[in-house]
Structure formats: structure tokens, C-alpha cells
Amino acid sequence: MITIVVGLQWGDEGKGKVIDFLSQEHDIIVRFQGGANAGHTVYLDDQPLIFHLLPTGLHRQGKTGVIGPGVVLDIQQLVQEIREMEKYAGSLEGRLWIDPRTALVLPVHQAEDGWEEELKGGVGSTRRGIGPTYRDVYARLGLRVGDLFHPETLKHKLKVALDFNNQILGARYGKPPFLVETVYPQLLEWAEVIRPFVEDTHWFLRSALKANRAILFEGAQGTLLDIFFGTYPYVTSSHTLASGALISLGIGPKEVDRIYGVTKAYTTRVGKGPFPTELKGEQGTILRERGHEYGATTGRPRRCGWLDLVLLKYAVSLNGVTRLAVTKVDVLAGLPEVKVATSYRLDGQDRRVPPASSEDLERVQPLYQTFPGWNEFPRPSQKEDLPEPLQRYLTYIEEFVEVPIGFISYGRRTDEILAIFES
Ligand code: GDP
């Protein structure tokens, strides 16, 4: 059984929490794209656990994590995360598998990413080297995890990759080169740490499927950051859509059972790019403070605004979402009224679908539907226990995007979630 969970906005929707909740009923959790630019936060009690590269849910005994070929791997970060997790959950050997096809993020990629941001103000990169690594993958210069175990070819491939990247460093940024003599021994050292975890994950998942094990694909970033369908160029460099999971692990489209899309009850985005429902004044600040809207990976303050149903419906369409998870409804509690965008006005015309170009999306004027607010509420055990205005708000969302809500999250802890539909 395969479940895919993706974010439907610009990331930070609370996927980590939803995935942690769902991991309880799954055996294997798979990261399929992105890299250490993700920061999925889980609160079991008041201490946060942040997952950058390790699949969320690995703190739970008996769960297996997979890192698939669509991911780009910063080994230094991974090694640090493995060590931290092992302090908490014991040895991960035998329950973490990394595909040998996974591309390596090199220190030179991180340096380039940072300098590119400095040079042109950038696209809001987390400076983790993700973009330059994917570029090298597509330029067929990338180093892969499997290369680490063939020292001679590793050295040759490293030389080719560094030659290319050092030319960029020198010519574009005026920076000194990265040397094979320093990077190569470092790679060999990291290779030994991750050796026990390397496995062909396609075949691992194939036998897991045959054995009827439940597999959860964990999306990172969000739909509107997808390299093709997001608000280009203010996007990430990978396929964040549910279909990205299929490409990354070599799974057929008909093998997927459930596609869950996570959205906040409002909207946030980090960095630049169009954001039609952004609240720039005091109301935005209220959402930011109440929702603790600061990045888990970068600490950057997030831009905040109302829920945009035009974009949400687009995201639902792009992923083929079967159930919605709506998070952070508690953050809106206490507001006198809440709004959702239901259409846009652009060049004198009303439209119910977003324009494909970011330049046009920058220019749209959202038209809103206003709802009465709701107050804080005690732990619900069914939808009917929620305050009536919140129920109406949620029903409106479901009807607008034509997908039922399966999960309502009303607090940061994993157990603060109402599952309306669980199969
Ligand atoms: P992700 O990258 O999509 O996993 O999202 P982040 O971890 O960056 O941001 C989500 C933040 O919101 C985390 O700190 C979560 O603990 C928190 N969170 C998730 N769901 C809820 C919720 O329903 N209410 C509140 N107040 N916080 C939540």
C-alpha cells in the first residue's frame, strides 16, 4: 500500500507533523526529492525533533527510512543527523536505506549556492547547495553515493566535477578553487560512515510491496515550489509533486493508493516570489507571531497571508490529491474574521485559475470571501466538536477544491490532530 504526502503551498505546511502522525500506520517512510533544504519539525512533547534528510518518523521503533535517488545528499549533514537520531532512537542500521544512485552535494555546491545568492539577490535559496547539485546531475557531471565505494573512479569523477565547478567559482565569483586533495579524503571518510546504509532502494521497496507493507512517501518543500509547475524562478530545483515520488523510486502510477495534500488554514512563503494573498501590515505580523512562522532550516521570517483557494485548487489538481490535511487552524482562533481568496482579477477580467507566469501572478488582485472567526476549542473527537464557524470554513474549502478533508491539525504536537477518515 502506497501513500504519498505532499505540501500544497510553498512549503512549511506542517508536513512533518502530519507525516509523523501517519508514520504510525506505515512501515516504511521514503524521502524522494530535495535535500537538507527541508526541515520537518515534529513535537512529541515540548522538544522539537527536526528532520532535514532523514525520513520523518525514524524516531519510532520498527520504522524503516528510505532515501531515494531523487534526493540530493549532503553527507556531512546526514552523518550528523544519523548520530543525533541514534542517541534518541538507538542504532539505525538495518532500518535506513540510501540508494546508490543518489547524487552527492559537494562543499563546492554549497559555496556556489551562497555566492549566487549574494551576486544577484537570488531566488531565496537555503544555500544548501541543492540547485548547483541538481544542475550537475542534469549536466551528467554529478557524483553519486555508489561512486564512494570505487575509490579510483571516484577520484576521476571528482576531478571532472571540480574542474567544471571551479571554473564557475573563479570566473563568476572570483573565488579560489576547491581541491581534489582536500575533498577526496573527506569523501572516503564519509563513505565508511554511510556504507552500512547503502542499498538498491527500488528493489527494497518492490519486495516490501509484495509483502504488503505500508509505504509512505514524504514530500518536501511544496507544490508551488515545483521546478516545472511552481512560481518559477522562485522555486526549488526538484519535482515536489506527488508524481516526483514515482520518478524517484521507479514506482508505476497505478501503484499509488492515497495522495494526501497538506495545507495550512492560511498561507506562508519564505523568500521572494509572487504571493497574491500576502498581508503586509499588522495582520501579517499577527499570523507570523501566533503561528511561529520562522523557517526550521534558515530561521528566516515567513511572509504570511490568507488562504488562497485559487492556488489550492491548482495544487490539488497538479497532485491528484485524494484527501486534504488542513493544519494550524488553532493559529486563526480568536480572529474576528478570516478570509479566503476565491478568484483573481487580472487586466479587468475575473479568473478562477492562476496565470501560468509568475509575472502575471504578481499582478493579480485576489477577490475574497469573508468568514466569521472562531474561538479556541478543547480537544475534539469528531468534526462536530469543532466550533461551528470553523466547521463552515472547512466545509467551504472542501467544496471549493472538491476534495474531502481527512485530517485537521489544531496544535503542534503529533497527537493534536483529528483524523476524519483513516483508511
Ligand atoms: P513542514 O516543513 O511542512 O514539515 O513544516 P515546518 O516543520 O517547517 O513548519 C510547521 C511548523 O508548524 C512546525 O513547527 C510544526 O510543529 C508546527 N505545526 C504543525 N501543525 C500545527 C498545527 O496544527 N498548529 C500549530 N500551532 N503548529 C503546527
Residues whose N, C-alpha, C, O or C-beta is under 5 A from the ligand:
A	BS01	GDP	G11 D12 E13 G14 K15 G16 K17 G39 H40 T41 A296 T327 K328 V329 D330 S409 Y410 G411 R412
